[in-house]
Amino acid sequence: MRQISLQFVPTAILSRQIAVIRHQSLIINLPGQPKSIAQTLEGLKDESGGVKVAGLFASVPYCIDLIGGPYLETVESVCKAFRPKTAQRPPR
């Protein structure tokens, strides 16, 4: 989250952006502004629309899987970078 925020705000390194697990819940503390939330969740794209830095949404399915939640089906190209090979389900 900070890596994305630093592209827009030089003081982002001082922010409280954090994610924690409590029992079997994933808690994510997002920025306070709607625009900042969207940037953090979606990530950074280059001029051609390619992914420069993956957003937080890409890592959430794997985090939920780690804490014993349901396996979330998502856009595979977005989430693949955050899901280790040992945690990938075989194709159906």
mmCIF file as gemmi writes it, N, C-alpha and C atoms, coordinates in Angstrom:
data_model
loop_
_atom_site.group_PDB
_atom_site.id
_atom_site.type_symbol
_atom_site.label_atom_id
_atom_site.label_alt_id
_atom_site.label_comp_id
_atom_site.label_asym_id
_atom_site.label_entity_id
_atom_site.label_seq_id
_atom_site.pdbx_PDB_ins_code
_atom_site.Cartn_x
_atom_site.Cartn_y
_atom_site.Cartn_z
_atom_site.occupancy
_atom_site.B_iso_or_equiv
_atom_site.pdbx_formal_charge
_atom_site.auth_seq_id
_atom_site.auth_asym_id
_atom_site.pdbx_PDB_model_num
ATOM 1 N N . MET Axp A 1 ? 0.828 -1.187 0 1 0 ? 1 A 1
ATOM 2 C CA . MET Axp A 1 ? 0 0 0 1 0 ? 1 A 1
ATOM 3 C C . MET Axp A 1 ? 0.874 1.254 0 1 0 ? 1 A 1
ATOM 4 N N . ARG Axp A 2 ? 1.923 1.219 0.804 1 0 ? 2 A 1
ATOM 5 C CA . ARG Axp A 2 ? 2.793 2.402 0.859 1 0 ? 2 A 1
ATOM 6 C C . ARG Axp A 2 ? 3.513 2.632 -0.458 1 0 ? 2 A 1
ATOM 7 N N . GLN Axp A 3 ? 3.906 1.556 -1.119 1 0 ? 3 A 1
ATOM 8 C CA . GLN Axp A 3 ? 4.602 1.695 -2.403 1 0 ? 3 A 1
ATOM 9 C C . GLN Axp A 3 ? 3.723 2.431 -3.408 1 0 ? 3 A 1
ATOM 10 N N . ILE Axp A 4 ? 2.453 2.129 -3.412 1 0 ? 4 A 1
ATOM 11 C CA . ILE Axp A 4 ? 1.529 2.805 -4.319 1 0 ? 4 A 1
ATOM 12 C C . ILE Axp A 4 ? 1.334 4.256 -3.878 1 0 ? 4 A 1
ATOM 13 N N . SER Axp A 5 ? 1.088 4.461 -2.6 1 0 ? 5 A 1
ATOM 14 C CA . SER Axp A 5 ? 0.847 5.814 -2.087 1 0 ? 5 A 1
ATOM 15 C C . SER Axp A 5 ? 2.04 6.733 -2.29 1 0 ? 5 A 1
ATOM 16 N N . LEU Axp A 6 ? 3.247 6.179 -2.202 1 0 ? 6 A 1
ATOM 17 C CA . LEU Axp A 6 ? 4.444 7.003 -2.382 1 0 ? 6 A 1
ATOM 18 C C . LEU Axp A 6 ? 4.545 7.599 -3.786 1 0 ? 6 A 1
ATOM 19 N N . GLN Axp A 7 ? 3.877 6.993 -4.746 1 0 ? 7 A 1
ATOM 20 C CA . GLN Axp A 7 ? 3.88 7.538 -6.102 1 0 ? 7 A 1
ATOM 21 C C . GLN Axp A 7 ? 3.084 8.842 -6.197 1 0 ? 7 A 1
ATOM 22 N N . PHE Axp A 8 ? 2.219 9.077 -5.216 1 0 ? 8 A 1
ATOM 23 C CA . PHE Axp A 8 ? 1.35 10.25 -5.24 1 0 ? 8 A 1
ATOM 24 C C . PHE Axp A 8 ? 1.64 11.249 -4.13 1 0 ? 8 A 1
ATOM 25 N N . VAL Axp A 9 ? 2.05 10.75 -2.949 1 0 ? 9 A 1
ATOM 26 C CA . VAL Axp A 9 ? 2.248 11.596 -1.784 1 0 ? 9 A 1
ATOM 27 C C . VAL Axp A 9 ? 3.588 11.267 -1.137 1 0 ? 9 A 1
ATOM 28 N N . PRO Axp A 10 ? 4.517 12.229 -1.061 1 0 ? 10 A 1
ATOM 29 C CA . PRO Axp A 10 ? 5.837 11.949 -0.499 1 0 ? 10 A 1
ATOM 30 C C . PRO Axp A 10 ? 5.83 11.548 0.973 1 0 ? 10 A 1
ATOM 31 N N . THR Axp A 11 ? 4.804 11.928 1.714 1 0 ? 11 A 1
ATOM 32 C CA . THR Axp A 11 ? 4.749 11.591 3.136 1 0 ? 11 A 1
ATOM 33 C C . THR Axp A 11 ? 4 10.281 3.402 1 0 ? 11 A 1
ATOM 34 N N . ALA Axp A 12 ? 3.699 9.519 2.377 1 0 ? 12 A 1
ATOM 35 C CA . ALA Axp A 12 ? 2.934 8.278 2.529 1 0 ? 12 A 1
ATOM 36 C C . ALA Axp A 12 ? 3.644 7.264 3.421 1 0 ? 12 A 1
ATOM 37 N N . ILE Axp A 13 ? 4.942 7.348 3.505 1 0 ? 13 A 1
ATOM 38 C CA . ILE Axp A 13 ? 5.7 6.411 4.33 1 0 ? 13 A 1
ATOM 39 C C . ILE Axp A 13 ? 5.313 6.551 5.802 1 0 ? 13 A 1
ATOM 40 N N . LEU Axp A 14 ? 4.744 7.683 6.169 1 0 ? 14 A 1
ATOM 41 C CA . LEU Axp A 14 ? 4.34 7.928 7.551 1 0 ? 14 A 1
ATOM 42 C C . LEU Axp A 14 ? 2.904 7.488 7.834 1 0 ? 14 A 1
ATOM 43 N N . SER Axp A 15 ? 2.218 6.966 6.826 1 0 ? 15 A 1
ATOM 44 C CA . SER Axp A 15 ? 0.813 6.614 7.001 1 0 ? 15 A 1
ATOM 45 C C . SER Axp A 15 ? 0.638 5.357 7.851 1 0 ? 15 A 1
ATOM 46 N N . ARG Axp A 16 ? -0.603 5.102 8.257 1 0 ? 16 A 1
ATOM 47 C CA . ARG Axp A 16 ? -0.916 3.964 9.112 1 0 ? 16 A 1
ATOM 48 C C . ARG Axp A 16 ? -1.41 2.763 8.318 1 0 ? 16 A 1
ATOM 49 N N . GLN Axp A 17 ? -1.183 2.724 7.049 1 0 ? 17 A 1
ATOM 50 C CA . GLN Axp A 17 ? -1.674 1.622 6.231 1 0 ? 17 A 1
ATOM 51 C C . GLN Axp A 17 ? -1.096 0.306 6.736 1 0 ? 17 A 1
ATOM 52 N N . ILE Axp A 18 ? -1.993 -0.598 7.101 1 0 ? 18 A 1
ATOM 53 C CA . ILE Axp A 18 ? -1.564 -1.874 7.67 1 0 ? 18 A 1
ATOM 54 C C . ILE Axp A 18 ? -2.671 -2.897 7.453 1 0 ? 18 A 1
ATOM 55 N N . ALA Axp A 19 ? -2.294 -4.154 7.463 1 0 ? 19 A 1
ATOM 56 C CA . ALA Axp A 19 ? -3.263 -5.249 7.417 1 0 ? 19 A 1
ATOM 57 C C . ALA Axp A 19 ? -2.861 -6.258 8.489 1 0 ? 19 A 1
ATOM 58 N N . VAL Axp A 20 ? -3.854 -6.8 9.171 1 0 ? 20 A 1
ATOM 59 C CA . VAL Axp A 20 ? -3.593 -7.765 10.235 1 0 ? 20 A 1
ATOM 60 C C . VAL Axp A 20 ? -4.62 -8.892 10.156 1 0 ? 20 A 1
ATOM 61 N N . ILE Axp A 21 ? -4.299 -9.967 10.851 1 0 ? 21 A 1
ATOM 62 C CA . ILE Axp A 21 ? -5.233 -11.075 10.977 1 0 ? 21 A 1
ATOM 63 C C . ILE Axp A 21 ? -5.621 -11.174 12.445 1 0 ? 21 A 1
ATOM 64 N N . ARG Axp A 22 ? -6.918 -11.224 12.698 1 0 ? 22 A 1
ATOM 65 C CA . ARG Axp A 22 ? -7.423 -11.429 14.061 1 0 ? 22 A 1
ATOM 66 C C . ARG Axp A 22 ? -8.382 -12.604 13.997 1 0 ? 22 A 1
ATOM 67 N N . HIS Axp A 23 ? -8 -13.656 14.685 1 0 ? 23 A 1
ATOM 68 C CA . HIS Axp A 23 ? -8.727 -14.922 14.618 1 0 ? 23 A 1
ATOM 69 C C . HIS Axp A 23 ? -8.76 -15.368 13.154 1 0 ? 23 A 1
ATOM 70 N N . GLN Axp A 24 ? -9.922 -15.428 12.55 1 0 ? 24 A 1
ATOM 71 C CA . GLN Axp A 24 ? -9.984 -15.811 11.138 1 0 ? 24 A 1
ATOM 72 C C . GLN Axp A 24 ? -10.53 -14.672 10.284 1 0 ? 24 A 1
ATOM 73 N N . SER Axp A 25 ? -10.167 -13.454 10.662 1 0 ? 25 A 1
ATOM 74 C CA . SER Axp A 25 ? -10.603 -12.273 9.922 1 0 ? 25 A 1
ATOM 75 C C . SER Axp A 25 ? -9.4 -11.502 9.415 1 0 ? 25 A 1
ATOM 76 N N . LEU Axp A 26 ? -9.477 -11.05 8.186 1 0 ? 26 A 1
ATOM 77 C CA . LEU Axp A 26 ? -8.461 -10.186 7.599 1 0 ? 26 A 1
ATOM 78 C C . LEU Axp A 26 ? -8.948 -8.748 7.761 1 0 ? 26 A 1
ATOM 79 N N . ILE Axp A 27 ? -8.169 -7.922 8.446 1 0 ? 27 A 1
ATOM 80 C CA . ILE Axp A 27 ? -8.523 -6.529 8.693 1 0 ? 27 A 1
ATOM 81 C C . ILE Axp A 27 ? -7.525 -5.653 7.954 1 0 ? 27 A 1
ATOM 82 N N . ILE Axp A 28 ? -8.025 -4.792 7.088 1 0 ? 28 A 1
ATOM 83 C CA . ILE Axp A 28 ? -7.166 -3.922 6.286 1 0 ? 28 A 1
ATOM 84 C C . ILE Axp A 28 ? -7.511 -2.47 6.602 1 0 ? 28 A 1
ATOM 85 N N . ASN Axp A 29 ? -6.518 -1.706 7.058 1 0 ? 29 A 1
ATOM 86 C CA . ASN Axp A 29 ? -6.692 -0.287 7.356 1 0 ? 29 A 1
ATOM 87 C C . ASN Axp A 29 ? -6.311 0.486 6.097 1 0 ? 29 A 1
ATOM 88 N N . LEU Axp A 30 ? -7.303 1.007 5.416 1 0 ? 30 A 1
ATOM 89 C CA . LEU Axp A 30 ? -7.086 1.712 4.158 1 0 ? 30 A 1
ATOM 90 C C . LEU Axp A 30 ? -6.889 3.207 4.391 1 0 ? 30 A 1
ATOM 91 N N . PRO Axp A 31 ? -6.393 3.928 3.388 1 0 ? 31 A 1
ATOM 92 C CA . PRO Axp A 31 ? -6.247 5.384 3.511 1 0 ? 31 A 1
ATOM 93 C C . PRO Axp A 31 ? -7.609 6.049 3.736 1 0 ? 31 A 1
ATOM 94 N N . GLY Axp A 32 ? -7.594 7.314 4.106 1 0 ? 32 A 1
ATOM 95 C CA . GLY Axp A 32 ? -8.828 8.008 4.445 1 0 ? 32 A 1
ATOM 96 C C . GLY Axp A 32 ? -9.589 8.619 3.291 1 0 ? 32 A 1
ATOM 97 N N . GLN Axp A 33 ? -8.958 8.876 2.174 1 0 ? 33 A 1
ATOM 98 C CA . GLN Axp A 33 ? -9.618 9.531 1.053 1 0 ? 33 A 1
ATOM 99 C C . GLN Axp A 33 ? -10.092 8.516 0.016 1 0 ? 33 A 1
ATOM 100 N N . PRO Axp A 34 ? -11.299 8.685 -0.533 1 0 ? 34 A 1
ATOM 101 C CA . PRO Axp A 34 ? -11.81 7.74 -1.529 1 0 ? 34 A 1
ATOM 102 C C . PRO Axp A 34 ? -10.864 7.539 -2.723 1 0 ? 34 A 1
ATOM 103 N N . LYS Axp A 35 ? -10.257 8.609 -3.202 1 0 ? 35 A 1
ATOM 104 C CA . LYS Axp A 35 ? -9.334 8.488 -4.331 1 0 ? 35 A 1
ATOM 105 C C . LYS Axp A 35 ? -8.126 7.636 -3.942 1 0 ? 35 A 1
ATOM 106 N N . SER Axp A 36 ? -7.616 7.85 -2.746 1 0 ? 36 A 1
ATOM 107 C CA . SER Axp A 36 ? -6.466 7.069 -2.259 1 0 ? 36 A 1
ATOM 108 C C . SER Axp A 36 ? -6.827 5.604 -2.073 1 0 ? 36 A 1
ATOM 109 N N . ILE Axp A 37 ? -8.036 5.346 -1.61 1 0 ? 37 A 1
ATOM 110 C CA . ILE Axp A 37 ? -8.487 3.964 -1.446 1 0 ? 37 A 1
ATOM 111 C C . ILE Axp A 37 ? -8.518 3.269 -2.806 1 0 ? 37 A 1
ATOM 112 N N . ALA Axp A 38 ? -9.085 3.933 -3.797 1 0 ? 38 A 1
ATOM 113 C CA . ALA Axp A 38 ? -9.154 3.345 -5.139 1 0 ? 38 A 1
ATOM 114 C C . ALA Axp A 38 ? -7.762 3.058 -5.684 1 0 ? 38 A 1
ATOM 115 N N . GLN Axp A 39 ? -6.834 3.988 -5.526 1 0 ? 39 A 1
ATOM 116 C CA . GLN Axp A 39 ? -5.47 3.792 -6.004 1 0 ? 39 A 1
ATOM 117 C C . GLN Axp A 39 ? -4.802 2.623 -5.298 1 0 ? 39 A 1
ATOM 118 N N . THR Axp A 40 ? -5 2.513 -4.003 1 0 ? 40 A 1
ATOM 119 C CA . THR Axp A 40 ? -4.396 1.436 -3.22 1 0 ? 40 A 1
ATOM 120 C C . THR Axp A 40 ? -4.954 0.079 -3.62 1 0 ? 40 A 1
ATOM 121 N N . LEU Axp A 41 ? -6.248 -0.002 -3.817 1 0 ? 41 A 1
ATOM 122 C CA . LEU Axp A 41 ? -6.872 -1.276 -4.163 1 0 ? 41 A 1
ATOM 123 C C . LEU Axp A 41 ? -6.579 -1.697 -5.597 1 0 ? 41 A 1
ATOM 124 N N . GLU Axp A 42 ? -6.58 -0.745 -6.517 1 0 ? 42 A 1
ATOM 125 C CA . GLU Axp A 42 ? -6.404 -1.066 -7.931 1 0 ? 42 A 1
ATOM 126 C C . GLU Axp A 42 ? -4.945 -1.167 -8.344 1 0 ? 42 A 1
ATOM 127 N N . GLY Axp A 43 ? -4.054 -0.479 -7.675 1 0 ? 43 A 1
ATOM 128 C CA . GLY Axp A 43 ? -2.638 -0.497 -8.035 1 0 ? 43 A 1
ATOM 129 C C . GLY Axp A 43 ? -2.28 0.594 -9.018 1 0 ? 43 A 1
ATOM 130 N N . LEU Axp A 44 ? -1.052 0.539 -9.499 1 0 ? 44 A 1
ATOM 131 C CA . LEU Axp A 44 ? -0.561 1.543 -10.438 1 0 ? 44 A 1
ATOM 132 C C . LEU Axp A 44 ? -0.464 0.949 -11.835 1 0 ? 44 A 1
ATOM 133 N N . LYS Axp A 45 ? -0.865 1.758 -12.802 1 0 ? 45 A 1
ATOM 134 C CA . LYS Axp A 45 ? -0.764 1.329 -14.188 1 0 ? 45 A 1
ATOM 135 C C . LYS Axp A 45 ? 0.156 2.29 -14.931 1 0 ? 45 A 1
ATOM 136 N N . ASP Axp A 46 ? 0.88 1.758 -15.907 1 0 ? 46 A 1
ATOM 137 C CA . ASP Axp A 46 ? 1.744 2.626 -16.71 1 0 ? 46 A 1
ATOM 138 C C . ASP Axp A 46 ? 0.9 3.319 -17.788 1 0 ? 46 A 1
ATOM 139 N N . GLU Axp A 47 ? 1.541 4.076 -18.654 1 0 ? 47 A 1
ATOM 140 C CA . GLU Axp A 47 ? 0.839 4.857 -19.668 1 0 ? 47 A 1
ATOM 141 C C . GLU Axp A 47 ? 0.022 3.983 -20.619 1 0 ? 47 A 1
ATOM 142 N N . SER Axp A 48 ? 0.485 2.765 -20.871 1 0 ? 48 A 1
ATOM 143 C CA . SER Axp A 48 ? -0.222 1.874 -21.804 1 0 ? 48 A 1
ATOM 144 C C . SER Axp A 48 ? -1.306 1.049 -21.117 1 0 ? 48 A 1
ATOM 145 N N . GLY Axp A 49 ? -1.496 1.228 -19.801 1 0 ? 49 A 1
ATOM 146 C CA . GLY Axp A 49 ? -2.522 0.504 -19.079 1 0 ? 49 A 1
ATOM 147 C C . GLY Axp A 49 ? -2.046 -0.793 -18.45 1 0 ? 49 A 1
ATOM 148 N N . GLY Axp A 50 ? -0.766 -1.104 -18.593 1 0 ? 50 A 1
ATOM 149 C CA . GLY Axp A 50 ? -0.203 -2.305 -17.971 1 0 ? 50 A 1
ATOM 150 C C . GLY Axp A 50 ? 0.029 -2.099 -16.488 1 0 ? 50 A 1
ATOM 151 N N . VAL Axp A 51 ? 0.08 -3.177 -15.738 1 0 ? 51 A 1
ATOM 152 C CA . VAL Axp A 51 ? 0.269 -3.097 -14.293 1 0 ? 51 A 1
ATOM 153 C C . VAL Axp A 51 ? 1.711 -2.747 -13.965 1 0 ? 51 A 1
ATOM 154 N N . LYS Axp A 52 ? 1.896 -1.645 -13.259 1 0 ? 52 A 1
ATOM 155 C CA . LYS Axp A 52 ? 3.218 -1.218 -12.803 1 0 ? 52 A 1
ATOM 156 C C . LYS Axp A 52 ? 3.461 -1.752 -11.386 1 0 ? 52 A 1
ATOM 157 N N . VAL Axp A 53 ? 2.482 -1.579 -10.504 1 0 ? 53 A 1
ATOM 158 C CA . VAL Axp A 53 ? 2.509 -2.112 -9.144 1 0 ? 53 A 1
ATOM 159 C C . VAL Axp A 53 ? 1.12 -2.686 -8.871 1 0 ? 53 A 1
ATOM 160 N N . ALA Axp A 54 ? 1.068 -3.966 -8.509 1 0 ? 54 A 1
ATOM 161 C CA . ALA Axp A 54 ? -0.222 -4.605 -8.248 1 0 ? 54 A 1
ATOM 162 C C . ALA Axp A 54 ? -0.881 -3.982 -7.027 1 0 ? 54 A 1
ATOM 163 N N . GLY Axp A 55 ? -2.181 -3.846 -7.081 1 0 ? 55 A 1
ATOM 164 C CA . GLY Axp A 55 ? -2.929 -3.283 -5.974 1 0 ? 55 A 1
ATOM 165 C C . GLY Axp A 55 ? -3.228 -4.32 -4.906 1 0 ? 55 A 1
ATOM 166 N N . LEU Axp A 56 ? -3.803 -3.853 -3.838 1 0 ? 56 A 1
ATOM 167 C CA . LEU Axp A 56 ? -4.11 -4.7 -2.697 1 0 ? 56 A 1
ATOM 168 C C . LEU Axp A 56 ? -5.126 -5.792 -3.033 1 0 ? 56 A 1
ATOM 169 N N . PHE Axp A 57 ? -6.066 -5.509 -3.919 1 0 ? 57 A 1
ATOM 170 C CA . PHE Axp A 57 ? -7.063 -6.515 -4.29 1 0 ? 57 A 1
ATOM 171 C C . PHE Axp A 57 ? -6.417 -7.81 -4.763 1 0 ? 57 A 1
ATOM 172 N N . ALA Axp A 58 ? -5.267 -7.702 -5.396 1 0 ? 58 A 1
ATOM 173 C CA . ALA Axp A 58 ? -4.611 -8.884 -5.941 1 0 ? 58 A 1
ATOM 174 C C . ALA Axp A 58 ? -4.151 -9.85 -4.849 1 0 ? 58 A 1
ATOM 175 N N . SER Axp A 59 ? -3.859 -9.356 -3.662 1 0 ? 59 A 1
ATOM 176 C CA . SER Axp A 59 ? -3.343 -10.227 -2.599 1 0 ? 59 A 1
ATOM 177 C C . SER Axp A 59 ? -4.415 -10.736 -1.637 1 0 ? 59 A 1
ATOM 178 N N . VAL Axp A 60 ? -5.591 -10.14 -1.64 1 0 ? 60 A 1
ATOM 179 C CA . VAL Axp A 60 ? -6.633 -10.511 -0.68 1 0 ? 60 A 1
ATOM 180 C C . VAL Axp A 60 ? -7.067 -11.979 -0.801 1 0 ? 60 A 1
ATOM 181 N N . PRO Axp A 61 ? -7.306 -12.513 -1.996 1 0 ? 61 A 1
ATOM 182 C CA . PRO Axp A 61 ? -7.732 -13.924 -2.064 1 0 ? 61 A 1
ATOM 183 C C . PRO Axp A 61 ? -6.736 -14.886 -1.42 1 0 ? 61 A 1
ATOM 184 N N . TYR Axp A 62 ? -5.463 -14.671 -1.628 1 0 ? 62 A 1
ATOM 185 C CA . TYR Axp A 62 ? -4.461 -15.555 -1.032 1 0 ? 62 A 1
ATOM 186 C C . TYR Axp A 62 ? -4.421 -15.393 0.49 1 0 ? 62 A 1
ATOM 187 N N . CYS Axp A 63 ? -4.56 -14.161 0.975 1 0 ? 63 A 1
ATOM 188 C CA . CYS Axp A 63 ? -4.587 -13.927 2.423 1 0 ? 63 A 1
ATOM 189 C C . CYS Axp A 63 ? -5.764 -14.652 3.063 1 0 ? 63 A 1
ATOM 190 N N . ILE Axp A 64 ? -6.922 -14.593 2.432 1 0 ? 64 A 1
ATOM 191 C CA . ILE Axp A 64 ? -8.096 -15.277 2.965 1 0 ? 64 A 1
ATOM 192 C C . ILE Axp A 64 ? -7.883 -16.794 2.953 1 0 ? 64 A 1
ATOM 193 N N . ASP Axp A 65 ? -7.255 -17.292 1.912 1 0 ? 65 A 1
ATOM 194 C CA . ASP Axp A 65 ? -6.937 -18.717 1.831 1 0 ? 65 A 1
ATOM 195 C C . ASP Axp A 65 ? -5.993 -19.125 2.966 1 0 ? 65 A 1
ATOM 196 N N . LEU Axp A 66 ? -5.015 -18.285 3.276 1 0 ? 66 A 1
ATOM 197 C CA . LEU Axp A 66 ? -4.05 -18.586 4.34 1 0 ? 66 A 1
ATOM 198 C C . LEU Axp A 66 ? -4.698 -18.702 5.718 1 0 ? 66 A 1
ATOM 199 N N . ILE Axp A 67 ? -5.734 -17.916 5.97 1 0 ? 67 A 1
ATOM 200 C CA . ILE Axp A 67 ? -6.373 -17.959 7.291 1 0 ? 67 A 1
ATOM 201 C C . ILE Axp A 67 ? -7.518 -18.966 7.351 1 0 ? 67 A 1
ATOM 202 N N . GLY Axp A 68 ? -7.636 -19.783 6.317 1 0 ? 68 A 1
ATOM 203 C CA . GLY Axp A 68 ? -8.626 -20.853 6.34 1 0 ? 68 A 1
ATOM 204 C C . GLY Axp A 68 ? -9.979 -20.467 5.796 1 0 ? 68 A 1
ATOM 205 N N . GLY Axp A 69 ? -10.045 -19.362 5.112 1 0 ? 69 A 1
ATOM 206 C CA . GLY Axp A 69 ? -11.309 -18.944 4.51 1 0 ? 69 A 1
ATOM 207 C C . GLY Axp A 69 ? -11.54 -19.681 3.205 1 0 ? 69 A 1
ATOM 208 N N . PRO Axp A 70 ? -12.618 -19.368 2.507 1 0 ? 70 A 1
ATOM 209 C CA . PRO Axp A 70 ? -12.921 -20.054 1.249 1 0 ? 70 A 1
ATOM 210 C C . PRO Axp A 70 ? -11.923 -19.677 0.164 1 0 ? 70 A 1
ATOM 211 N N . TYR Axp A 71 ? -11.745 -20.571 -0.759 1 0 ? 71 A 1
ATOM 212 C CA . TYR Axp A 71 ? -10.88 -20.295 -1.912 1 0 ? 71 A 1
ATOM 213 C C . TYR Axp A 71 ? -11.653 -19.383 -2.848 1 0 ? 71 A 1
ATOM 214 N N . LEU Axp A 72 ? -11.155 -18.182 -3.074 1 0 ? 72 A 1
ATOM 215 C CA . LEU Axp A 72 ? -11.856 -17.212 -3.9 1 0 ? 72 A 1
ATOM 216 C C . LEU Axp A 72 ? -11.429 -17.334 -5.35 1 0 ? 72 A 1
ATOM 217 N N . GLU Axp A 73 ? -12.387 -17.408 -6.226 1 0 ? 73 A 1
ATOM 218 C CA . GLU Axp A 73 ? -12.115 -17.408 -7.656 1 0 ? 73 A 1
ATOM 219 C C . GLU Axp A 73 ? -12.092 -15.958 -8.113 1 0 ? 73 A 1
ATOM 220 N N . THR Axp A 74 ? -11.006 -15.568 -8.753 1 0 ? 74 A 1
ATOM 221 C CA . THR Axp A 74 ? -10.847 -14.183 -9.183 1 0 ? 74 A 1
ATOM 222 C C . THR Axp A 74 ? -10.226 -14.159 -10.571 1 0 ? 74 A 1
ATOM 223 N N . VAL Axp A 75 ? -9.86 -12.993 -11.019 1 0 ? 75 A 1
ATOM 224 C CA . VAL Axp A 75 ? -9.163 -12.864 -12.29 1 0 ? 75 A 1
ATOM 225 C C . VAL Axp A 75 ? -7.757 -13.409 -12.084 1 0 ? 75 A 1
ATOM 226 N N . GLU Axp A 76 ? -7.477 -14.548 -12.666 1 0 ? 76 A 1
ATOM 227 C CA . GLU Axp A 76 ? -6.224 -15.266 -12.418 1 0 ? 76 A 1
ATOM 228 C C . GLU Axp A 76 ? -4.99 -14.409 -12.71 1 0 ? 76 A 1
ATOM 229 N N . SER Axp A 77 ? -5.014 -13.625 -13.778 1 0 ? 77 A 1
ATOM 230 C CA . SER Axp A 77 ? -3.841 -12.82 -14.14 1 0 ? 77 A 1
ATOM 231 C C . SER Axp A 77 ? -3.523 -11.765 -13.086 1 0 ? 77 A 1
ATOM 232 N N . VAL Axp A 78 ? -4.524 -11.312 -12.34 1 0 ? 78 A 1
ATOM 233 C CA . VAL Axp A 78 ? -4.309 -10.304 -11.311 1 0 ? 78 A 1
ATOM 234 C C . VAL Axp A 78 ? -3.714 -10.924 -10.052 1 0 ? 78 A 1
ATOM 235 N N . CYS Axp A 79 ? -4.22 -12.076 -9.669 1 0 ? 79 A 1
ATOM 236 C CA . CYS Axp A 79 ? -3.863 -12.673 -8.379 1 0 ? 79 A 1
ATOM 237 C C . CYS Axp A 79 ? -2.696 -13.648 -8.428 1 0 ? 79 A 1
ATOM 238 N N . LYS Axp A 80 ? -2.309 -14.102 -9.583 1 0 ? 80 A 1
ATOM 239 C CA . LYS Axp A 80 ? -1.287 -15.144 -9.692 1 0 ? 80 A 1
ATOM 240 C C . LYS Axp A 80 ? 0.027 -14.744 -9.029 1 0 ? 80 A 1
ATOM 241 N N . ALA Axp A 81 ? 0.41 -13.508 -9.128 1 0 ? 81 A 1
ATOM 242 C CA . ALA Axp A 81 ? 1.692 -13.061 -8.571 1 0 ? 81 A 1
ATOM 243 C C . ALA Axp A 81 ? 1.745 -13.201 -7.055 1 0 ? 81 A 1
ATOM 244 N N . PHE Axp A 82 ? 0.604 -13.188 -6.389 1 0 ? 82 A 1
ATOM 245 C CA . PHE Axp A 82 ? 0.576 -13.24 -4.933 1 0 ? 82 A 1
ATOM 246 C C . PHE Axp A 82 ? 0.303 -14.634 -4.383 1 0 ? 82 A 1
ATOM 247 N N . ARG Axp A 83 ? -0.012 -15.579 -5.24 1 0 ? 83 A 1
ATOM 248 C CA . ARG Axp A 83 ? -0.341 -16.924 -4.783 1 0 ? 83 A 1
ATOM 249 C C . ARG Axp A 83 ? 0.83 -17.842 -5.122 1 0 ? 83 A 1
ATOM 250 N N . PRO Axp A 84 ? 1.566 -18.322 -4.116 1 0 ? 84 A 1
ATOM 251 C CA . PRO Axp A 84 ? 2.705 -19.195 -4.399 1 0 ? 84 A 1
ATOM 252 C C . PRO Axp A 84 ? 2.269 -20.448 -5.163 1 0 ? 84 A 1
ATOM 253 N N . LYS Axp A 85 ? 3.191 -21.025 -5.913 1 0 ? 85 A 1
ATOM 254 C CA . LYS Axp A 85 ? 2.881 -22.213 -6.715 1 0 ? 85 A 1
ATOM 255 C C . LYS Axp A 85 ? 2.307 -23.334 -5.865 1 0 ? 85 A 1
ATOM 256 N N . THR Axp A 86 ? 2.75 -23.455 -4.62 1 0 ? 86 A 1
ATOM 257 C CA . THR Axp A 86 ? 2.243 -24.518 -3.76 1 0 ? 86 A 1
ATOM 258 C C . THR Axp A 86 ? 0.802 -24.287 -3.335 1 0 ? 86 A 1
ATOM 259 N N . ALA Axp A 87 ? 0.303 -23.077 -3.491 1 0 ? 87 A 1
ATOM 260 C CA . ALA Axp A 87 ? -1.066 -22.766 -3.069 1 0 ? 87 A 1
ATOM 261 C C . ALA Axp A 87 ? -2.023 -22.636 -4.245 1 0 ? 87 A 1
ATOM 262 N N . GLN Axp A 88 ? -1.557 -22.886 -5.458 1 0 ? 88 A 1
ATOM 263 C CA . GLN Axp A 88 ? -2.424 -22.788 -6.624 1 0 ? 88 A 1
ATOM 264 C C . GLN Axp A 88 ? -3.187 -24.08 -6.833 1 0 ? 88 A 1
ATOM 265 N N . ARG Axp A 89 ? -4.441 -23.955 -7.156 1 0 ? 89 A 1
ATOM 266 C CA . ARG Axp A 89 ? -5.269 -25.126 -7.408 1 0 ? 89 A 1
ATOM 267 C C . ARG Axp A 89 ? -5.065 -25.576 -8.849 1 0 ? 89 A 1
ATOM 268 N N . PRO Axp A 90 ? -5.063 -26.872 -9.082 1 0 ? 90 A 1
ATOM 269 C CA . PRO Axp A 90 ? -4.913 -27.348 -10.462 1 0 ? 90 A 1
ATOM 270 C C . PRO Axp A 90 ? -6.127 -26.975 -11.3 1 0 ? 90 A 1
ATOM 271 N N . PRO Axp A 91 ? -5.93 -26.812 -12.614 1 0 ? 91 A 1
ATOM 272 C CA . PRO Axp A 91 ? -7.065 -26.477 -13.486 1 0 ? 91 A 1
ATOM 273 C C . PRO Axp A 91 ? -8.114 -27.585 -13.448 1 0 ? 91 A 1
ATOM 274 N N . ARG Axp A 92 ? -9.341 -27.174 -13.574 1 0 ? 92 A 1
ATOM 275 C CA . ARG Axp A 92 ? -10.448 -28.149 -13.542 1 0 ? 92 A 1
ATOM 276 C C . ARG Axp A 92 ? -10.657 -28.81 -14.848 1 0 ? 92 A 1
